[in-house]
Amino acid sequence: MIVVGVDPDTNATGIAVLSDEAGKPEVVDLFIIRATAMRFEDRIRPMGVGIRQRLDRLVADYMPELLIVEWQGIRPCDRRPNDILKLA
């Protein structure tokens, strides 16, 4: 089984591809997408685009059976999870 895990954030987003084909979990690929802009308003859309592009390539390359995303809101008071992914 191939699994993709995503830890979304507005500063850096981690994406891992895992496999248990050999009977034990193994990291197949690992990516970190970092924000280049300092201001929140300037980095949020490029981060969303970067996440989207990387996930599109991973799905095409690995055909994962499962995608796991950490619950993440942009602001601590925000009740809508994974706002950063909605931008992707």
Buried (B, 14 or more C-beta within 10 A) or exposed (E): EBBBBBBBBBEEBBBBBBBEEEEEEEEBEEBEBEBEEEEEEEBBEBBBEBBEEBBEEBEEEBEBEEEEBEEBBBEEEEEEBBBBBEBB
